[in-house]
Each structure stands twice: as C-alpha cells, then as structure tokens.
Amino acid sequence: MVEKVITLENVSLIDFLGTENQNIKQLAAAFPSSKIISRGNEIKIQGKTPEITKINEILSSLIEHYHKFGKITHTSVNHYIAADGDTEEEVIATSPDIIVYGSKGGIIKAKTPNQQKLVDAVEKHDLVFALGPAGTGKTYISVALAVRALKNKTVKKIIISRPVVEAGENLGFLPGDMKEKVDPYIRPIYDALEDMIPVEKLKYYQENKIIEIAPLAYMRGRTLNNAFVLLDEAQNTTPMQMKMFLTRMGPSSKVMINGDRSQIDLPTKVKSGLIDALQTLKHIKEIAFVEMKAEDVVRHKLVKSIVEAYTKADEAKLQVPEKPTADQENRPIKLAEPRIA
C-alpha cells in the first residue's frame, strides 16, 4: 500500500471539491481499489502505485481545468476519468498569459516585462539567449516553456544540460557514482520540474527518456531532433563546448541558452563560451538575445539589492585605472614617428 498527499493551493475548495466533496467521491467511485480522502486543502490517496499514478494525473488535470474555468463539475470529473494518458494534455487549453500550471495547482507565468520578452522571444525564434544575474527567473521560465512545449506536443522531448564546473569542490572527492556526483549541479533543474510536473509522471518521463537531464559532455555526437533543448549556466562553457552544443541543433527543435556573465567559474585564462558566442553570433537576425536586469529579480527582495551592489562595485573597478608603478611613472613617453605618405 502506497500513500500520496496532494495539497491544493490557490483553489476555492467548494468550487473544486464540490458540495459535500461530491467531485472527490465521484473520483473515488471510479477507483474502488484505492482510498481517496479529502481533509481541508489536502487530498490523501492510498492504494497501489499504478492506480495512484493515474488518480494523481486526473487530479492534476482537474486542477488545470479549475484554473482555466474557475469550477469543477460532475461532467468535468467524468471527462478526465474517461480520458487516457495520451489525450490528457490535449484537453487543456492554456490561457495566453499562463505558461503552465504547477503540479500543486499554482499558476506559472512571466512576472516582469523582461520575463515576458523572453517568453515572446521563444515563441518567435528557434534559438534564444537569456542573459542576466541570479534570481531573474531565467532557469525557471525556461523550464516552464519546455514543459509547455511538451504538453502542447510541439516537441517530443525535453533535454536540459549544464556544464559541470567545479567551484571550490572537486568532483573526484564527492561520494557516489557519476550520477550522484553530477546531481548537485543539476538540482535547480529538478526543483523547477518538480514544481510543474507530478513526481510520478516526472519519473515516468525520465525513465522513458522524454525528459533528459545530463552534463554538457553527454551532448557530443548527438543530433537533437524534435526537442526543447536548454543549456543552463552557459557562462561556464568553453568556446569549443559552446560550438559543439550549438551544432547539435536538429530539425523542429527549440534551443535556449541561459547565462550570467558576472558568475564565470572558469579558470582565469579560459574564455567563456557564452561571451565568445555573443560576440560571434550577434549579427545573426534569426537569433534572439534577451537581457534580464536587477529589476527582474523575483527572489527575496534583498537579492535585488545584492545584485545591484555587486554591479556597481564591478563598474567602479572598471572605471578606476590601476596605479602606475614607480618605474612606469619615470619611464619617458615615446612619441609615434610621423607617417610619410
């Protein structure tokens, strides 16, 4: 016996559960082998894993339906009970300003004008660079756009990658196999996906390679067709890695590249592949470049102040010239020789 608890957020319980929990009772009647209990804003499901997975998918669809129409009816419940897994995504029409619905019923959409610019750019271009400081929602919005593309069946899979750059901790000394060593670097991606896809369904997608999360090195030699491909933390790629990644792009694919030019963890003498790509590709009209600013920070309000403080400090360093050495001060100035035409 397995148990799962679903917490309803931003939902009117009477409109979702129905009078005297009739909608939940109707769902429970369709799955007599399982037990479905509603208490407050929590729905507890007990039963065998396959049936719990199916019930969870139906509840996720009902939550999306509620956010679109504001109410769940007897007919709605019957519709989603009857729908099979292949038609689940087709019966939901997302509102224009909503990117996707969260796994707990929350609405995920652009919160700032620049985030909306990013959403619009992805709709119009096959290759988009999202640039900006930490906390501006680059990763979260990108993952949401990937999930939406998968749900709308405009792509067949999602491929998300990050360069594994050691910042103060050597991979060789971390415990576990390669997956366990790499997982901490990719944790933000998992966190975003878990906000948008029920855990059981996310596990199914990963087991069937519908969603792949892997280090950048795993992209070599592949052609990425019919996929939404996201490269996160791109400032930590080398120029060779960036070129390798960009040339993986296949037909009917969307590619997003996210990076923060102020957080490069590469060795001092190694040029960032992101910086190199921006210089090399800036004249290609089919590529979109969206710049996020400190005002787009959507984390704790202090993060915005911290980002602004560091930005000002970096600008000040660039403006103040280095003090010349005594030898440089005393060195005679050599004038250029006149050019003879």
ABEGO torsion letter per residue (X at the ends): XBBBBBBBBGBBAAAAAEBGGAAAAAAAAABAABBBBBBEABBBBBEBAAAAAAAAAAAAAAAAAAAAAGBBBAAAAAAAAABBAAAAAAABBBBAABABBBAAGBBBBBABAAAAAAAAAAAABABBBBBEBBGAGAAAAAAAAAAAAAAAGABABBBBBBBBBBBGBBAAABBEBAAAAAAAAAAAAAAAAAAABBAAAAAAAAAAGABBBBBAAAABGBBBBGBBBBBBGAAABBAAAAAAAAAABBBGBBBBBBBBAABBABBAABBBAAAAAAAAAAABAABBBBBBBAAABABBAAAAAAAAAAAAAAAAAAABBBBBBAAAAABBBBBBBBBBX
